[in-house]
Structures are given as C-alpha cells and as structure tokens.
Amino acid sequence: MSNNSLLSAAPQRVCVLRLSALGDVCNLVPTVRALAKCWPEAHITWIVGKAEYSLLSGIDGIELLAYDKSTGLAGMRALWRQLKGQRFDILLHMQQSLRASVLSLGIRANIRLGFDKARAKDHQTWFTNRRIAPHAHAHVLESFMDFAGALGLDAQQELAQLRWDLPIPESAQQEADALMAGRPALVISPCANPRLRNYRNWSAEGYAAVIEHAWRKYGLTTFLTGGNSDVEQQMVARIGELCHHLGEGQPVSLLGKTSLKGVLAVIATARAVIAPDSGPVHMANALGTPVVGLYATTNPERAAPYLWQRYVVNRYPDAVRTYMQKAPEQITWGARVRHPDAMSLITSEDVCTQLDQLYQDTQTHVAGDSQ
C-alpha cells in the first residue's frame, strides 16, 4: 500500500455502492477491475440497479447484488437482510443520491469512503466518514478512479491500462447475429432515457441524413436500438419514414427485439455507434467499438465516451453561450443546459464529418474483435 492510502493493509471485504446508470456503471468497471487486480484475495461485492445488474451479469471475480429502486424501502430491507452478519473493511459510496445514501445505512463498514465536498451531492457527506481528494474538472471515469487512488493504487497508471471485459454470453451473440445477418452495421441509439428537463435527444431529420450518408458512402446498414417508450417509438417511426427512399439501406428497428445483453452484442459487432449522452456511447466505449457521441446539453469533457473523446460532436460551449448567456468557464463543472432547443445546435454535417474521421482513423478495426 502507498503512504497515501487510507488502508494500512489489503482489505478482505470491499463493498461498492453504485446503482445506476448504465453509462456510469460502464465507467466504473475499470476501477472495480483495478481493485480486484490489486487485491486478488479480497471479496468484492457490488450493489447495482436492476437494469445494471443485467448488463454486468457474468462479470468474473465480483459478487453482484441487485437493488430495484421501484421496490423502495421494502427492497432496501430485503437487501439489508442479504447483508446481515457481514461487515466490510471499506464501503465505496460512489452514488451521489439520497436513495443510495439511505441504502448505505444498512451496510456495515469500517471505512465509508465518498466523494469530496465539491463533488458530493444530496448531502452524501453525512453518510460517509472519509472523502476522496478533490479533483477539479474530472471526467466521470476519472472520478471513479480517484477512489482507487485514495486506497493506494496508482490512478494514473490504471487510467493508462483500462480494462472492461464485459461478458457477452453466446446466446446474446446469436441473438445479435440473427438480427444483423452479417451486414456491416452502424448502430444508432437515438434517444437518451427520459428525465425531467434533461434534453439530450437530437432530431429524426438529423439522424436520417446521417443514416443516408453512412449507407451511400460506406454501405453501412443502420440498426436503431433503444427502449419501448412512446418517445422512442415515435422517433424511430419518424426516422423510418424519412429513410423510406433508401431501399435496402433503410434502417432496421431493434426496439423491443433484444435483451440488454443482446444490445451489448449488437454494439460489439457494429462498425460504429452514434448516440447522445446515454448508456450506449459508454457501452461502445467499454467494448472498443468506435463511437461518435452527440453532446450539447451535457459537458463532454466530463461525460464523453472516454477513449473516443476526440470524435465527439461538441456543441456544449455554444449551448452554454446561447441558452445560459454565460461563457463555459463561468458555470459549474458539469452543469447541464436545460433547454429543449440546445441539441438543435448539432447539424447533420457535424455528425457526418466526425463519422468520416472516425471511419478513416479506424479502417483496421474489425467489428466483433473488441472482446
């Protein structure tokens, strides 16, 4: 252990508390992997959300426990019963939400490590007894790795050798293969999860223009992924209408046709992925699939797909100036632009230009070899 570590010896039991969301969980995997590598004898328990459990299931060396937030306090009590009699050397409280903090009350741990004062939210510091060191302007993935640094690992070294290895079962790969039928694929996940005043979705017209460009220039068939919400169904239907003239190049909707592991397999098989700030860009990043992220309402310096930051379409500074009437350096790090028109600052030319650059720079990439 380094002299700066909170621990005097290697821990025997570690609890990681990070429930959601899919993208954040993907960004956390390298930190958990680093801890498991450093302490191979330690038992690591990771408490995650229900959907996130489906994404991570099968991951080696980690015990996963699922908490379904829809079950409320009853679900918390059920999880506490699972943990009854267990005491951890350290709890890594990595979820900045009051729900997660209340859940943490039933986790017995000697050290309860949370975010520093600047990054803690919803009074998280009331529920921890140690904090990680401040780190201004950190990417989400780097913020998670700061926990490893507080425990004595070389965070910079770990950032240089990130490891995900998300498991994709054979059944999920067969699911993807049957849907994609060997066609060179561009995956577009057009919608982010709906949240109050969290305007991350781009336009159907923009996506249609990019789909046509990808088909005519590269022969890529676009597969549209997402959930089954009304917003997503309407978006995908509109994209289909706009691309009707493409014949064999029409996009293929996978909404409601795949499991979450199946989506992971589709992304792993794709030549490239395009999506707004949402789970799929980080899933692609974790799988080594080239990805273009679309960012205007969230800061890509904080939340872009970590290994593909140079290919992000970044209209966030423009959105800050236009809709917040401030310079980017005048606002809080990670502040969101909460205006429904912000994503309209992204043009189809922006996205096609980044896709072209990405395609050129990854010509030797072989889809499906990211695992």
N, C-alpha and C positions, 0 to 999 in steps of 0.2 A: 504494500500500500504506500502511496506517496505521502509526504509530510503534510499535504494539504487536505488529506482525506478526513471525512467525518468518522470513518471507521478505523479502529485500531487493529482489526483482524478481518479476514474474509468472512462474510456473513454466511449463515447456514440456511436462513429462510428470508426471502425477499418477496414483498407484495407490491405489484404495480397496479395503480388505480387509474385507468384511462378508459372511459366508457365509449366515447364517440369523438369525432365522426369518422366515416370510412377513410377520408383523406388524412386526417390527423393520426389515426391508428396506423396507416401505412408509413407515415413519417416517424412514428415511434418505434417501429420494428427494428431498425438498425441499433438503437440504443439498447433494447432488450437483448438483441443478439450479442452486443458487445459485453453486456453484463454476464451473460451465460458463458461466453468465451473466457472472460477473466476469472469467473468463479464456477468452474465446471462441476463442483461438488454441491453447489448451492441449489436449493429447491426454489424455483421462481414461479410464483402464482400471479397471473394477470387477470384482473377483473375487467371485463369488457361489456359493451352493449350487445343486445341480441343479434342485430344485423352484423356487427363487427365480429362477433363470435363465428358466424357463418363464413365470413371472409378468411379468418385466421385458422379455422379448424384444421387440425392435422399438423400444425407447426411443431417441429421437434424441440424437445428439451424444455418446454414451457407448459405449465398447467393453466388451462383457460377456464375461468368461471364466468358464466353469462348472467347479466342483470338486465331484465326487461323493464325499461322505465315506465311502461304502461301499467305495471303492477304496483307502482307506488311503494308505500310503506310496507305493504304485505310482502312484496318482492324483496325488499331490504331485509326484513326479518327472516325470510327463507334463506337468504344468502348468509346472514349472520349465523344461522343455525349450522350451515355448512362449515363455517369457520370456527365453530365453538371448540374451545380447547386448544386452538392454535395461537401461537404468538410469533410474530415476525421480528427479526433483527431490525428491519427497516421497511417502512411504507413509503413508496414513491407516489406522492399525491400529485398527479400530473393532469388533473382535470379541474379547470377553473370554473366550477359551477357549484351553486348551493346544494343541488341534489347530490352531487358526488361527495361533497363535504359531509353532509348528513350521513350518507352511506359509510363514509370513513369512520364514523363514530363506533361502528361495530367491528372494526378491525384493530386488534391489539398489536401494538408495535412499540419497540423501544425508541426508535427514531422515526419521526414523521416529517419527511422532507417535502417541502413545497416550493413554489415559485418565490422569487424575490419580490419585494414590496411593489416595484414598478410593474411587474407582470402579473401579480396575483389579482384575481377578480372575485367578486361576490364574497368578500371577507374570508378568503381562503386562509389567510394567515392566522385566523382564530383557531383553525383546526390542525395546525402544524406546529412543531417545536424547533424546526431547522429550516433554513432557506438556502436556495442556490445563490450563487454570486450574481450580481447584476450583469446584464449583457445587453447594451443598447443596440437597437436595430438588428436583432437576431431573426433569422428565418425560423419558422416553426420547428423544422427538423433540428436546427442548431440549439433551440431552446430545450428540446428534449435531451439532446446530448450533453447539455450543461449539467443535468442530473448525474450522468456518468462521471463528469469532471469533478463534481462535488464528492464523489465516492472514491476518488483517487485514480481513475482512468485518465489516459491522455486523450482528451476530447478531440484535439486537432488531428491526432493520428487516426482515431476512429473515424473521423469525418473523411479521411483520405482513403478509407478501405471499407466503405459501407456495404453491408450485406443484408439482403432481404430473404431470398429463397422462399417466397410464398408458395405453399403447396397447392398444386392443381391435380386433383385425382383423375385417373384415366377416364372415368365416367363423364367428368366435366369436359375433358378434351374431346371425347367422342361427340358430346353434345354440340360443341363449337364446330367440329369438323363437318357434322351433318348439316348444319345451318349455312356454313360458309362455302362448302363444296369446292374447296381448293382455289377459290377466286382470290386474287390479290386484293387485300382489303384495306380500306380506310374506315376506322371506327369513329363515329361522331356521337357523343352523348350530349344532346343539345340543351338539356335543362339541368340546372342545379336543384337540390332539394328545396322545396318551398319553405321560406322562413319569413317572418314578419319584416317588411321593409328591407329585404335583402335582395336587391335587384341584380341578379347575376346572369340572367338569360339574354342571349343575343336574338337576332331576328331570323325567322324562317327564310326570308328573302336572301339574307346573307349566307346562310348555310346552303341554300340551293345553288347559289353562284359558285361556292367552293366545291360542292359536290360535282357540278358540271366540269369545273376546271380539273379536278382530280381524275375524272373519268376520261376526258378528252386528251389530257396531256400524259397521264401515267397509266391509264387503263385500270384504275382502282375502282372497285365496287364499294360503295359506302354502306355500312351497316349501322343502323341507328339503335342505340341502346338507351335504357332508362327504366323508370318505373311505370306504373299503370295509372298515374293520376290523370285527371281531366286535362290539366295544363300540358302534360307531356303528350297525351293522345292527340290533342288539338295541334300542338306544334308539329308532331311527326306527320299527321294527316296533311297539314298545310305544306310541309316540305315535299311530300309525295306529289301533291297537286302541281307544285311549281316545277318539279322534275319529270313530269309525265312524258315530255317530249324526248327524253333521253333513251327510250327503248330499253335495251339490255343494260344500260347504265343507270337505270332508276335505282334509288336507294332501297335497301331492304330493312324493314322494321323488325326488330327483335324484341319489341316491348311485350312483356309478359310471356316470352317464349324461352327464357333461360333462367337458371338458378344463378345465385351470386357467384358461385364458383364457375359456372358456365360463362358468365360475363368476363371473369378473370381470364378464362381460357381464350375467349374471343379476342380480348385485348392483347394477350400474349402472342396470338397468331397473326395479328394485324401488322401491316407495313407501317402504319402511323395512326395516331389518335388525335382528335381535335375536340376540345371541350372547354367550357368555362371553369372557373374556380369551383371544383367539385371533386368528389371521390375518384372518378375515372382518370383525371390527369395524374393523380398521385398513385393510382393503381398501375398505370402505364409506366410511370417513373420507377416504381418498385420492380417491375418486370423487365425493365430495359427496353421497352418499346418507345420509339421516337414519338414525341408528343408536342403539340402546339397548344399552349394554354391561352385562353381569351380573358384578359383582365382589364377592367375599367372601374369597378366598384370596390375591389379589394387590391391591396398593395402586393404586386408580385414579388417584390424584394423580401416580403415576409412569407408569402404563401404560394409561390410558383412551384411547379414540379422541379425538384431540387437539382437534378442532373441535366435539365433541359431549359434552364432559365434564359439562355441567350435566344431561344426560339419563341419566347412569349410575345404575344401581341399586347403591348403595354400602353393603354390609354388612361391609366390611373392618374398620372400627373395632369393630363388635360381635363379629366373629370373633376379633380380637386379644384382646379382653377375655375372651371366653368360653373360647377354646381355648389361649391363651398365658398367661392370667391376668396380663396386663400392660395398661397404658394405651398407646395408639398412640404417644404421644411417648416412650415408654421403649424402643422397639425400633429396630433399624437400619432406615434408609430403604430401602424396597423389600423388606423381609423378607416371606416367604411364610408363610401359615398352613397348615401341613401336617397337616390333619385332614380325614378323609373326610366329616364332617358339616357342615363350615363353610358350604357352598353352600346347605344346607337353611335357613339363616337368611333367605334370599331367599324372599319369598312371591309368589304369583301376583298378589296385589293390588299389591305393589310394582311389578311389571313392567307391569301394565295401567295403573297411574297414570302411569308415565313414558311409556308408549306414547301415552296420551291427550294428554299435554302436548306430546310431540314432534309428534304429528299436528296438533294445534291450531296450534303455532308454525310449522309448515311447510306450511300449507294451499296456498300458492302454488307449492310445489315440484312440478316436472314430472319424473316418472321418465324417465330416459334423457337428460336435458339436462345432466348433471353433467360431461360431457366438453366 
